[in-house]
């Protein structure tokens, strides 16, 4: 009866498995977890980028059709001119915000 109540000392196999489990935990935390986080961020970034691209294309198509039907019903080229002017203005605003490489930091 006294043997069951005494805490037994871990044997060699228990110590080896514990140290192996600890080494795997350290490798997972230091190496694999950052790799998984970067991969997840890249995947979600691509998904968001593609969703924004699809929404932008759908928005442009919707604006062109809206302009064709309601604003310039018989002059289709005016719809394309308005969309082109808006795109040009957006590009010029983005171009104006750029800075040379040496002053970006």
N, CA, C and O atoms as a GROMACS GRO file, in nm:
protein
  420
    1UNK      N    1   0.079  -0.119   0.000
    1UNK     CA    2   0.000   0.000   0.000
    1UNK      C    3   0.084   0.125   0.000
    1UNK      O    4   0.041   0.228  -0.053
    2UNK      N    5   0.196   0.120   0.055
    2UNK     CA    6   0.278   0.241   0.060
    2UNK      C    7   0.336   0.274  -0.077
    2UNK      O    8   0.370   0.389  -0.104
    3UNK      N    9   0.347   0.175  -0.164
    3UNK     CA   10   0.401   0.200  -0.297
    3UNK      C   11   0.304   0.281  -0.383
    3UNK      O   12   0.350   0.360  -0.465
    4UNK      N   13   0.175   0.266  -0.368
    4UNK     CA   14   0.077   0.336  -0.449
    4UNK      C   15   0.068   0.483  -0.412
    4UNK      O   16   0.036   0.565  -0.497
    5UNK      N   17   0.095   0.518  -0.289
    5UNK     CA   18   0.083   0.656  -0.246
    5UNK      C   19   0.211   0.735  -0.270
    5UNK      O   20   0.207   0.858  -0.275
    6UNK      N   21   0.322   0.668  -0.285
    6UNK     CA   22   0.448   0.738  -0.309
    6UNK      C   23   0.455   0.786  -0.454
    6UNK      O   24   0.420   0.710  -0.545
    7UNK      N   25   0.499   0.909  -0.476
    7UNK     CA   26   0.518   0.951  -0.616
    7UNK      C   27   0.639   0.881  -0.674
    7UNK      O   28   0.748   0.884  -0.618
    8UNK      N   29   0.617   0.820  -0.788
    8UNK     CA   30   0.728   0.747  -0.848
    8UNK      C   31   0.811   0.842  -0.934
    8UNK      O   32   0.758   0.939  -0.988
    9UNK      N   33   0.936   0.814  -0.946
    9UNK     CA   34   1.026   0.897  -1.024
    9UNK      C   35   1.012   0.860  -1.172
    9UNK      O   36   1.009   0.741  -1.205
   10UNK      N   37   1.004   0.962  -1.262
   10UNK     CA   38   0.987   0.928  -1.403
   10UNK      C   39   1.108   0.851  -1.456
   10UNK      O   40   1.223   0.880  -1.422
   11UNK      N   41   1.079   0.756  -1.539
   11UNK     CA   42   1.188   0.677  -1.594
   11UNK      C   43   1.247   0.745  -1.718
   11UNK      O   44   1.209   0.856  -1.752
   12UNK      N   45   1.339   0.678  -1.782
   12UNK     CA   46   1.412   0.734  -1.895
   12UNK      C   47   1.321   0.766  -2.013
   12UNK      O   48   1.339   0.868  -2.080
   13UNK      N   49   1.224   0.681  -2.040
   13UNK     CA   50   1.133   0.701  -2.152
   13UNK      C   51   1.047   0.825  -2.129
   13UNK      O   52   1.026   0.904  -2.222
   14UNK      N   53   0.997   0.843  -2.008
   14UNK     CA   54   0.917   0.962  -1.978
   14UNK      C   55   0.998   1.089  -1.993
   14UNK      O   56   0.948   1.188  -2.049
   15UNK      N   57   1.121   1.089  -1.945
   15UNK     CA   58   1.208   1.207  -1.959
   15UNK      C   59   1.239   1.235  -2.105
   15UNK      O   60   1.238   1.351  -2.148
   16UNK      N   61   1.267   1.130  -2.182
   16UNK     CA   62   1.300   1.149  -2.323
   16UNK      C   63   1.180   1.203  -2.400
   16UNK      O   64   1.196   1.294  -2.482
   17UNK      N   65   1.062   1.148  -2.375
   17UNK     CA   66   0.943   1.196  -2.445
   17UNK      C   67   0.907   1.339  -2.404
   17UNK      O   68   0.861   1.418  -2.486
   18UNK      N   69   0.928   1.371  -2.276
   18UNK     CA   70   0.902   1.508  -2.231
   18UNK      C   71   0.997   1.607  -2.298
   18UNK      O   72   0.954   1.714  -2.342
   19UNK      N   73   1.124   1.573  -2.306
   19UNK     CA   74   1.220   1.665  -2.370
   19UNK      C   75   1.194   1.673  -2.520
   19UNK      O   76   1.211   1.780  -2.580
   20UNK      N   77   1.154   1.562  -2.583
   20UNK     CA   78   1.120   1.565  -2.726
   20UNK      C   79   0.997   1.652  -2.750
   20UNK      O   80   0.993   1.730  -2.846
   21UNK      N   81   0.896   1.640  -2.664
   21UNK     CA   82   0.776   1.722  -2.676
   21UNK      C   83   0.809   1.870  -2.655
   21UNK      O   84   0.755   1.957  -2.724
   22UNK      N   85   0.896   1.899  -2.561
   22UNK     CA   86   0.937   2.037  -2.538
   22UNK      C   87   1.014   2.093  -2.659
   22UNK      O   88   0.993   2.208  -2.697
   23UNK      N   89   1.100   2.012  -2.719
   23UNK     CA   90   1.175   2.057  -2.838
   23UNK      C   91   1.080   2.084  -2.954
   23UNK      O   92   1.098   2.182  -3.027
   24UNK      N   93   0.979   1.998  -2.972
   24UNK     CA   94   0.881   2.022  -3.079
   24UNK      C   95   0.800   2.149  -3.053
   24UNK      O   96   0.769   2.222  -3.147
   25UNK      N   97   0.766   2.176  -2.928
   25UNK     CA   98   0.694   2.299  -2.895
   25UNK      C   99   0.778   2.422  -2.926
   25UNK      O  100   0.727   2.522  -2.977
   26UNK      N  101   0.905   2.416  -2.894
   26UNK     CA  102   0.994   2.530  -2.922
   26UNK      C  103   1.009   2.551  -3.071
   26UNK      O  104   1.005   2.665  -3.118
   27UNK      N  105   1.025   2.444  -3.148
   27UNK     CA  106   1.037   2.457  -3.293
   27UNK      C  107   0.909   2.513  -3.352
   27UNK      O  108   0.912   2.599  -3.441
   28UNK      N  109   0.796   2.467  -3.303
   28UNK     CA  110   0.668   2.517  -3.354
   28UNK      C  111   0.653   2.666  -3.324
   28UNK      O  112   0.612   2.743  -3.410
   29UNK      N  113   0.686   2.707  -3.201
   29UNK     CA  114   0.667   2.847  -3.163
   29UNK      C  115   0.766   2.940  -3.232
   29UNK      O  116   0.731   3.053  -3.266
   30UNK      N  117   0.889   2.896  -3.252
   30UNK     CA  118   0.992   2.984  -3.307
   30UNK      C  119   1.001   2.982  -3.459
   30UNK      O  120   1.038   3.083  -3.520
   31UNK      N  121   0.968   2.870  -3.523
   31UNK     CA  122   0.987   2.858  -3.667
   31UNK      C  123   0.854   2.848  -3.741
   31UNK      O  124   0.826   2.929  -3.829
   32UNK      N  125   0.775   2.750  -3.708
   32UNK     CA  126   0.655   2.723  -3.786
   32UNK      C  127   0.545   2.827  -3.769
   32UNK      O  128   0.477   2.861  -3.865
   33UNK      N  129   0.528   2.877  -3.648
   33UNK     CA  130   0.419   2.972  -3.626
   33UNK      C  131   0.438   3.101  -3.707
   33UNK      O  132   0.342   3.146  -3.769
   34UNK      N  133   0.558   3.162  -3.708
   34UNK     CA  134   0.573   3.281  -3.793
   34UNK      C  135   0.553   3.253  -3.942
   34UNK      O  136   0.497   3.336  -4.014
   35UNK      N  137   0.596   3.136  -3.987
   35UNK     CA  138   0.576   3.100  -4.128
   35UNK      C  139   0.427   3.087  -4.158
   35UNK      O  140   0.379   3.133  -4.261
   36UNK      N  141   0.353   3.024  -4.068
   36UNK     CA  142   0.209   3.009  -4.087
   36UNK      C  143   0.138   3.144  -4.084
   36UNK      O  144   0.044   3.167  -4.161
   37UNK      N  145   0.181   3.233  -3.995
   37UNK     CA  146   0.118   3.365  -3.988
   37UNK      C  147   0.144   3.446  -4.115
   37UNK      O  148   0.053   3.514  -4.163
   38UNK      N  149   0.264   3.439  -4.169
   38UNK     CA  150   0.295   3.511  -4.293
   38UNK      C  151   0.215   3.452  -4.409
   38UNK      O  152   0.160   3.526  -4.491
   39UNK      N  153   0.208   3.321  -4.416
   39UNK     CA  154   0.129   3.257  -4.522
   39UNK      C  155  -0.018   3.292  -4.513
   39UNK      O  156  -0.083   3.316  -4.615
   40UNK      N  157  -0.071   3.295  -4.392
   40UNK     CA  158  -0.211   3.331  -4.374
   40UNK      C  159  -0.236   3.477  -4.413
   40UNK      O  160  -0.337   3.508  -4.476
   41UNK      N  161  -0.143   3.565  -4.377
   41UNK     CA  162  -0.158   3.706  -4.413
   41UNK      C  163  -0.152   3.725  -4.565
   41UNK      O  164  -0.228   3.804  -4.620
   42UNK      N  165  -0.062   3.653  -4.631
   42UNK     CA  166  -0.054   3.661  -4.777
   42UNK      C  167  -0.182   3.609  -4.843
   42UNK      O  168  -0.233   3.669  -4.937
   43UNK      N  169  -0.232   3.498  -4.793
   43UNK     CA  170  -0.354   3.441  -4.852
   43UNK      C  171  -0.472   3.535  -4.835
   43UNK      O  172  -0.546   3.559  -4.930
   44UNK      N  173  -0.491   3.588  -4.715
   44UNK     CA  174  -0.602   3.680  -4.693
   44UNK      C  175  -0.582   3.810  -4.771
   44UNK      O  176  -0.679   3.868  -4.819
   45UNK      N  177  -0.457   3.854  -4.785
   45UNK     CA  178  -0.430   3.973  -4.865
   45UNK      C  179  -0.468   3.955  -5.010
   45UNK      O  180  -0.528   4.044  -5.071
   46UNK      N  181  -0.434   3.839  -5.067
   46UNK     CA  182  -0.471   3.812  -5.206
   46UNK      C  183  -0.623   3.802  -5.222
   46UNK      O  184  -0.679   3.850  -5.320
   47UNK      N  185  -0.689   3.740  -5.126
   47UNK     CA  186  -0.834   3.729  -5.133
   47UNK      C  187  -0.899   3.867  -5.127
   47UNK      O  188  -0.991   3.896  -5.204
   48UNK      N  189  -0.851   3.953  -5.038
   48UNK     CA  190  -0.906   4.088  -5.027
   48UNK      C  191  -0.876   4.168  -5.153
   48UNK      O  192  -0.962   4.241  -5.201
   49UNK      N  193  -0.756   4.154  -5.207
   49UNK     CA  194  -0.719   4.226  -5.329
   49UNK      C  195  -0.808   4.185  -5.446
   49UNK      O  196  -0.854   4.270  -5.522
   50UNK      N  197  -0.831   4.056  -5.461
   50UNK     CA  198  -0.917   4.009  -5.570
   50UNK      C  199  -1.062   4.053  -5.551
   50UNK      O  200  -1.129   4.087  -5.648
   51UNK      N  201  -1.110   4.052  -5.427
   51UNK     CA  202  -1.246   4.098  -5.401
   51UNK      C  203  -1.261   4.247  -5.434
   51UNK      O  204  -1.362   4.288  -5.491
   52UNK      N  205  -1.163   4.327  -5.398
   52UNK     CA  206  -1.168   4.470  -5.428
   52UNK      C  207  -1.162   4.492  -5.579
   52UNK      O  208  -1.231   4.579  -5.632
   53UNK      N  209  -1.079   4.414  -5.647
   53UNK     CA  210  -1.070   4.426  -5.793
   53UNK      C  211  -1.203   4.391  -5.860
   53UNK      O  212  -1.246   4.460  -5.952
   54UNK      N  213  -1.267   4.285  -5.815
   54UNK     CA  214  -1.398   4.247  -5.872
   54UNK      C  215  -1.502   4.354  -5.845
   54UNK      O  216  -1.579   4.390  -5.934
   55UNK      N  217  -1.504   4.407  -5.723
   55UNK     CA  218  -1.600   4.512  -5.691
   55UNK      C  219  -1.573   4.640  -5.771
   55UNK      O  220  -1.667   4.707  -5.814
   56UNK      N  221  -1.447   4.672  -5.792
   56UNK     CA  222  -1.413   4.791  -5.872
   56UNK      C  223  -1.457   4.775  -6.016
   56UNK      O  224  -1.512   4.869  -6.075
   57UNK      N  225  -1.435   4.659  -6.074
   57UNK     CA  226  -1.478   4.635  -6.212
   57UNK      C  227  -1.631   4.640  -6.222
   57UNK      O  228  -1.685   4.698  -6.316
   58UNK      N  229  -1.699   4.579  -6.126
   58UNK     CA  230  -1.846   4.583  -6.127
   58UNK      C  231  -1.897   4.725  -6.110
   58UNK      O  232  -1.997   4.762  -6.172
   59UNK      N  233  -1.832   4.804  -6.029
   59UNK     CA  234  -1.872   4.943  -6.010
   59UNK      C  235  -1.854   5.024  -6.138
   59UNK      O  236  -1.941   5.103  -6.174
   60UNK      N  237  -1.742   5.005  -6.206
   60UNK     CA  238  -1.719   5.078  -6.332
   60UNK      C  239  -1.821   5.036  -6.437
   60UNK      O  240  -1.874   5.121  -6.510
   61UNK      N  241  -1.850   4.908  -6.447
   61UNK     CA  242  -1.949   4.861  -6.544
   61UNK      C  243  -2.086   4.919  -6.510
   61UNK      O  244  -2.159   4.962  -6.599
   62UNK      N  245  -2.121   4.921  -6.382
   62UNK     CA  246  -2.248   4.978  -6.341
   62UNK      C  247  -2.258   5.126  -6.371
   62UNK      O  248  -2.363   5.174  -6.415
   63UNK      N  249  -2.150   5.200  -6.348
   63UNK     CA  250  -2.152   5.344  -6.378
   63UNK      C  251  -2.165   5.369  -6.528
   63UNK      O  252  -2.239   5.458  -6.570
   64UNK      N  253  -2.094   5.290  -6.608
   64UNK     CA  254  -2.104   5.308  -6.754
   64UNK      C  255  -2.247   5.280  -6.800
   64UNK      O  256  -2.302   5.355  -6.880
   65UNK      N  257  -2.307   5.173  -6.752
   65UNK     CA  258  -2.444   5.142  -6.793
   65UNK      C  259  -2.543   5.247  -6.743
   65UNK      O  260  -2.638   5.282  -6.814
   66UNK      N  261  -2.522   5.296  -6.622
   66UNK     CA  262  -2.609   5.400  -6.569
   66UNK      C  263  -2.598   5.528  -6.653
   66UNK      O  264  -2.700   5.591  -6.684
   67UNK      N  265  -2.477   5.565  -6.689
   67UNK     CA  266  -2.459   5.684  -6.773
   67UNK      C  267  -2.517   5.663  -6.912
   67UNK      O  268  -2.577   5.754  -6.969
   68UNK      N  269  -2.498   5.543  -6.968
   68UNK     CA  270  -2.553   5.514  -7.101
   68UNK      C  271  -2.705   5.523  -7.104
   68UNK      O  272  -2.762   5.576  -7.200
   69UNK      N  273  -2.769   5.474  -7.002
   69UNK     CA  274  -2.915   5.468  -7.002
   69UNK      C  275  -2.977   5.601  -6.961
   69UNK      O  276  -3.070   5.649  -7.028
   70UNK      N  277  -2.929   5.661  -6.854
   70UNK     CA  278  -2.998   5.777  -6.799
   70UNK      C  279  -2.937   5.912  -6.835
   70UNK      O  280  -3.010   6.008  -6.857
   71UNK      N  281  -2.805   5.922  -6.843
   71UNK     CA  282  -2.744   6.053  -6.865
   71UNK      C  283  -2.724   6.084  -7.013
   71UNK      O  284  -2.767   6.188  -7.062
   72UNK      N  285  -2.659   5.994  -7.084
   72UNK     CA  286  -2.626   6.017  -7.225
   72UNK      C  287  -2.685   5.904  -7.308
   72UNK      O  288  -2.612   5.816  -7.354
   73UNK      N  289  -2.814   5.905  -7.327
   73UNK     CA  290  -2.881   5.791  -7.388
   73UNK      C  291  -2.840   5.767  -7.533
   73UNK      O  292  -2.829   5.652  -7.574
   74UNK      N  293  -2.817   5.870  -7.609
   74UNK     CA  294  -2.782   5.847  -7.749
   74UNK      C  295  -2.635   5.872  -7.778
   74UNK      O  296  -2.590   5.853  -7.891
   75UNK      N  297  -2.560   5.914  -7.679
   75UNK     CA  298  -2.417   5.943  -7.697
   75UNK      C  299  -2.334   5.854  -7.604
   75UNK      O  300  -2.298   5.893  -7.493
   76UNK      N  301  -2.306   5.737  -7.651
   76UNK     CA  302  -2.234   5.640  -7.570
   76UNK      C  303  -2.091   5.684  -7.541
   76UNK      O  304  -2.036   5.652  -7.436
   77UNK      N  305  -2.031   5.757  -7.633
   77UNK     CA  306  -1.893   5.798  -7.616
   77UNK      C  307  -1.876   5.894  -7.499
   77UNK      O  308  -1.768   5.901  -7.440
   78UNK      N  309  -1.980   5.968  -7.464
   78UNK     CA  310  -1.971   6.057  -7.348
   78UNK      C  311  -1.956   5.979  -7.217
   78UNK      O  312  -1.888   6.024  -7.125
   79UNK      N  313  -2.019   5.864  -7.209
   79UNK     CA  314  -2.004   5.780  -7.090
   79UNK      C  315  -1.860   5.736  -7.074
   79UNK      O  316  -1.804   5.741  -6.965
   80UNK      N  317  -1.800   5.693  -7.185
   80UNK     CA  318  -1.660   5.651  -7.180
   80UNK      C  319  -1.568   5.769  -7.152
   80UNK      O  320  -1.466   5.752  -7.086
   81UNK      N  321  -1.602   5.888  -7.200
   81UNK     CA  322  -1.522   6.007  -7.172
   81UNK      C  323  -1.528   6.044  -7.023
   81UNK      O  324  -1.427   6.082  -6.965
   82UNK      N  325  -1.645   6.032  -6.962
   82UNK     CA  326  -1.659   6.062  -6.819
   82UNK      C  327  -1.578   5.963  -6.736
   82UNK      O  328  -1.506   6.002  -6.644
   83UNK      N  329  -1.591   5.834  -6.767
   83UNK     CA  330  -1.514   5.732  -6.693
   83UNK      C  331  -1.365   5.752  -6.715
   83UNK      O  332  -1.286   5.738  -6.622
   84UNK      N  333  -1.325   5.786  -6.836
   84UNK     CA  334  -1.184   5.812  -6.864
   84UNK      C  335  -1.134   5.933  -6.787
   84UNK      O  336  -1.022   5.930  -6.735
   85UNK      N  337  -1.214   6.039  -6.781
   85UNK     CA  338  -1.173   6.159  -6.706
   85UNK      C  339  -1.161   6.129  -6.557
   85UNK      O  340  -1.068   6.175  -6.491
   86UNK      N  341  -1.256   6.051  -6.503
   86UNK     CA  342  -1.246   6.014  -6.362
   86UNK      C  343  -1.123   5.928  -6.334
   86UNK      O  344  -1.056   5.946  -6.232
   87UNK      N  345  -1.093   5.836  -6.423
   87UNK     CA  346  -0.974   5.752  -6.408
   87UNK      C  347  -0.848   5.836  -6.417
   87UNK      O  348  -0.753   5.815  -6.342
   88UNK      N  349  -0.846   5.931  -6.510
   88UNK     CA  350  -0.731   6.019  -6.525
   88UNK      C  351  -0.710   6.103  -6.400
   88UNK      O  352  -0.597   6.118  -6.354
   89UNK      N  353  -0.817   6.158  -6.345
   89UNK     CA  354  -0.806   6.238  -6.223
   89UNK      C  355  -0.756   6.154  -6.106
   89UNK      O  356  -0.673   6.199  -6.027
   90UNK      N  357  -0.807   6.033  -6.095
   90UNK     CA  358  -0.758   5.944  -5.989
   90UNK      C  359  -0.610   5.911  -6.005
   90UNK      O  360  -0.536   5.912  -5.907
   91UNK      N  361  -0.569   5.884  -6.127
   91UNK     CA  362  -0.428   5.856  -6.152
   91UNK      C  363  -0.339   5.975  -6.125
   91UNK      O  364  -0.229   5.960  -6.072
   92UNK      N  365  -0.386   6.095  -6.161
   92UNK     CA  366  -0.308   6.215  -6.134
   92UNK      C  367  -0.296   6.242  -5.984
   92UNK      O  368  -0.191   6.288  -5.938
   93UNK      N  369  -0.401   6.214  -5.909
   93UNK     CA  370  -0.393   6.232  -5.763
   93UNK      C  371  -0.293   6.134  -5.702
   93UNK      O  372  -0.215   6.170  -5.614
   94UNK      N  373  -0.296   6.011  -5.749
   94UNK     CA  374  -0.200   5.912  -5.699
   94UNK      C  375  -0.058   5.950  -5.740
   94UNK      O  376   0.035   5.938  -5.660
   95UNK      N  377  -0.041   5.997  -5.862
   95UNK     CA  378   0.090   6.036  -5.912
   95UNK      C  379   0.144   6.156  -5.833
   95UNK      O  380   0.264   6.166  -5.809
   96UNK      N  381   0.057   6.247  -5.793
   96UNK     CA  382   0.099   6.365  -5.720
   96UNK      C  383   0.147   6.329  -5.580
   96UNK      O  384   0.233   6.398  -5.526
   97UNK      N  385   0.094   6.224  -5.521
   97UNK     CA  386   0.133   6.184  -5.386
   97UNK      C  387   0.265   6.108  -5.381
   97UNK      O  388   0.316   6.081  -5.272
   98UNK      N  389   0.320   6.074  -5.495
   98UNK     CA  390   0.444   5.996  -5.495
   98UNK      C  391   0.560   6.083  -5.448
   98UNK      O  392   0.556   6.206  -5.456
   99UNK      N  393   0.664   6.016  -5.398
   99UNK     CA  394   0.785   6.084  -5.353
   99UNK      C  395   0.904   6.012  -5.410
   99UNK      O  396   0.896   5.893  -5.440
  100UNK      N  397   1.016   6.080  -5.425
  100UNK     CA  398   1.137   6.011  -5.470
  100UNK      C  399   1.179   5.904  -5.368
  100UNK      O  400   1.141   5.911  -5.251
  101UNK      N  401   1.255   5.807  -5.414
  101UNK     CA  402   1.291   5.692  -5.330
  101UNK      C  403   1.369   5.735  -5.206
  101UNK      O  404   1.346   5.679  -5.098
  102UNK      N  405   1.461   5.832  -5.217
  102UNK     CA  406   1.544   5.868  -5.103
  102UNK      C  407   1.468   5.941  -4.993
  102UNK      O  408   1.518   5.948  -4.881
  103UNK      N  409   1.352   5.996  -5.018
  103UNK     CA  410   1.276   6.065  -4.913
  103UNK      C  411   1.158   5.984  -4.863
  103UNK      O  412   1.076   6.038  -4.789
  104UNK      N  413   1.146   5.857  -4.898
  104UNK     CA  414   1.034   5.775  -4.853
  104UNK      C  415   1.048   5.734  -4.708
  104UNK      O  416   0.947   5.708  -4.643
  105UNK      N  417   1.167   5.725  -4.656
  105UNK     CA  418   1.187   5.676  -4.519
  105UNK      C  419   1.167   5.779  -4.416
  105UNK      O  420   1.180   5.751  -4.297
   0.00000   0.00000   0.00000
